[in-house]
Amino acid sequence: MLIVAGLGVLGTTCLLGYYATNTEYQPPQPLEVTKTQEDDEQVAQPTEEEVSQPPEEDIAQPTEEELSQPPDEEIVQPLQEEVAQPPQEVVQQVEEEAPITDIPTKTEESEQPVTSIVPVTDESSTKTRKYPEEATYVIIGAGTAAHAACRAIRKNDQNAKILVIGEEKALPYMRPPLSKELWFSEDENVGETLVFKSWNGKERSVFFEKEEYYTKTEDFSGSDKGIAVITGEKVSSVNAEGHEVTLASGESIKYGKLLIATGGKPKEHAAFTDDEVKSHTTLFRNIADFQSLNDAVRNAQHVAVIGGGFLGSELACALAVQGKKRGMKVTQIYPEEGNMAKVLPKYLSDWTTKKVTKEGVEIVSKGAVENATFENNQVKLKLDNGEETLADHVVVCVGLQPNIELAQSAGLEIDTQEGGFRVNSELEARSDIWVAGDAACFYDINLGRRRVEHHDHAVVSGRLAGENMTGAKKSYKHQSMFWSDLGPDVGYEAIGICDSSLPTVGIWAKATESDTPKAAEEASGESIRSDSESENVADESTEKAVEQEAAEKTTTKVESDEESFGKGVVFYMREKKVVGILLWNIFSQMPVARKIVTEGKDHEDLNALAKLFKIH
Ligand SMILES: Cc1cc2nc3c(=O)[nH]c(=O)nc-3n(C[C@H](O)[C@H](O)[C@H](O)COP(=O)(O)OP(=O)(O)OC[C@H]3O[C@@H](n4cnc5c(N)ncnc54)[C@H](O)[C@@H]3O)c2cc1C
């Protein structure tokens, strides 16, 4: 049921709507017109105590664990005895105090003792080794969490030797542009260059670091410190007692501390069993998938995207832009009623569905694919609502399955509900083994056991695991955010538990031209939303201004309409607690949202809370 209780007009131009769903939670009736003494108190209370307290300390000086993750300087130097103690046979690189050094440059590397591939006899055979025998820190998976962990380990342990082992052929890279900006590139060779223009026009590569950032694997054993990445190699087992991982190609590598950051793989669709169908289908996750889909759509007349979540919706919009250029039809098919229906409250999901349609995507909702066959060189999709469609190529985006194959050999527990490796709040699975990113089912002290599949979570949890691998013993307290853009004009940022089955309360206003992902990037200069966030955390004046604004404004009641979903804030409620916040076309306000979710207090007056987000 949808309750619409109009809330306010600020000045004469802004429409403000107040939307509550799932009526177990009944928000207090909105205030009307007159501002009373009581209103002032209600407005002022959350401002002072809940969100901005005191800006100088909380925001500029993030408290130990909550906000202290990103900036380099904040990370405490590990005590000697806290630093990773590798097993006897692993070279101990961490005890000497070394001057702080930056990322290794070519010059630094050339000063390291040069070792070509040193032939080492493998204990189990007489074969020459291809890879280092041991490393103080080993990371399985060369993705986002791995990269964040490397940086955190280096900050805490300047002499760290970190060996990253990744199954993909690529060095660590970020995935979000694969379903967004890369598709808007004018460069025909974008599949090779992997350089994209952010919505703000700035050019950027998907790779986190240039090649020279890393130590070559053949130089790793002879170097005093460094990060090396073994690419194109899968770790097939972990011997936790023996502190050793074994690669699918046969070699074993000893570790002192181990991070498992294996991410996940796209779920397969049960109807896609035929080989020909499979060869015309993309399960979208990595660079190779982007490249093959980019090639496939060049000759396609009709592409079908299966799945209504954020990945399916982003890709459908991105492909529709391609479709407009070359006369290709794009259909998005999903069983839910509207786009992103599992995250967005119904009215917002309905609005989004219309928006995606306007972008040129034909939507088939309430339809699950029952059967996929290959006929006349096309994939024929039969839906459970009786509809049929023929497509030249299909993209399946029906969820993620965490990569947990290593659990058995490593003796690690899998969470039966959430999937993923079960870890404690310090992301530790068992002695000397941590898990981060999409593959971790962690204990969040504020919100309970969770598994999160988002970029910023991979960064936050990778960083936390890296710090703890060097002895920091910190718990997961910094709530990560996530975001999604439907092209340059509409985007959202969210934090906490944003599940549309929870009761929600939304407060809405009309958007202006500056309320778009494009404008937000132009203002922040960053293309990955969470990259710019740390700057905002330190921006105390932003919060002060929010406080003032919240204290000064009054509200009156108006009816809300479709137009008013231009920008707004949606609170996801458990009883009176806000457990999730979604900011729709409102940017740079994530620190405020984080504070509210982290504090976990009861809130009676959500109008007052909404004012903290500068929606006007
Ligand atoms: C196309 C796309 C767009 C996205 N957009 C957004 C977005 O807009 N906003 C957002 O918040 N999130 C987004 N995400 C999600 C985000 O990218 C992921 O949450 C994040 O990449 C997870 O990081 P990770 O390090 O846990 O795993 P990954 O980045 O997946 O890295 C794991 C790596 O481990 C490797 N691996 C697995 N098993 C082994 C093994 N046994 N041995 C060696 N290597 C192994 C894998 O091959 C992979 O390379 C997007 C994801 C995709 C695919």
The ligand as a Gaussian input file, in Angstrom:
#p B3LYP/6-31G(d) Opt

LIG

0 1
 C       29.745000      -4.759000     -14.844000
 C       29.707000      -4.436000     -13.387000
 C       29.334000      -3.173000     -12.965000
 C       29.299000      -2.854000     -11.635000
 N       28.910000      -1.611000     -11.242000
 C       28.848000      -1.314000      -9.929000
 C       28.402000      -0.041000      -9.506000
 O       28.018000       0.807000     -10.287000
 N       28.386000       0.230000      -8.202000
 C       28.789000      -0.696000      -7.276000
 O       28.776000      -0.391000      -6.086000
 N       29.223000      -1.929000      -7.647000
 C       29.245000      -2.259000      -8.944000
 N       29.654000      -3.512000      -9.341000
 C       30.058000      -4.509000      -8.323000
 C       31.547000      -4.414000      -7.973000
 O       32.322000      -4.272000      -9.117000
 C       31.965000      -5.659000      -7.204000
 O       31.225000      -5.656000      -6.015000
 C       33.441000      -5.705000      -6.922000
 O       34.184000      -5.839000      -8.095000
 C       33.777000      -6.863000      -5.985000
 O       35.153000      -6.880000      -5.773000
 P       35.904000      -8.219000      -5.306000
 O       37.321000      -7.856000      -5.157000
 O       35.197000      -8.839000      -4.186000
 O       35.732000      -9.220000      -6.521000
 P       36.198000      -9.060000      -8.018000
 O       36.443000      -7.655000      -8.384000
 O       35.236000      -9.847000      -8.814000
 O       37.613000      -9.806000      -8.040000
 C       37.730000     -11.178000      -7.759000
 C       38.796000     -11.751000      -8.655000
 O       39.201000     -13.011000      -8.123000
 C       39.440000     -13.901000      -9.198000
 N       39.386000     -15.281000      -8.670000
 C       38.292000     -15.953000      -8.250000
 N       38.650000     -17.179000      -7.802000
 C       39.997000     -17.282000      -7.933000
 C       40.940000     -18.297000      -7.635000
 N       40.588000     -19.458000      -7.089000
 N       42.243000     -18.068000      -7.921000
 C       42.621000     -16.874000      -8.455000
 N       41.763000     -15.871000      -8.754000
 C       40.467000     -16.067000      -8.484000
 C       38.343000     -13.548000     -10.169000
 O       38.667000     -14.020000     -11.449000
 C       38.328000     -12.020000     -10.064000
 O       39.203000     -11.455000     -10.983000
 C       29.678000      -3.854000     -10.678000
 C       30.041000      -5.139000     -11.095000
 C       30.049000      -5.436000     -12.441000
 C       30.440000      -6.826000     -12.892000

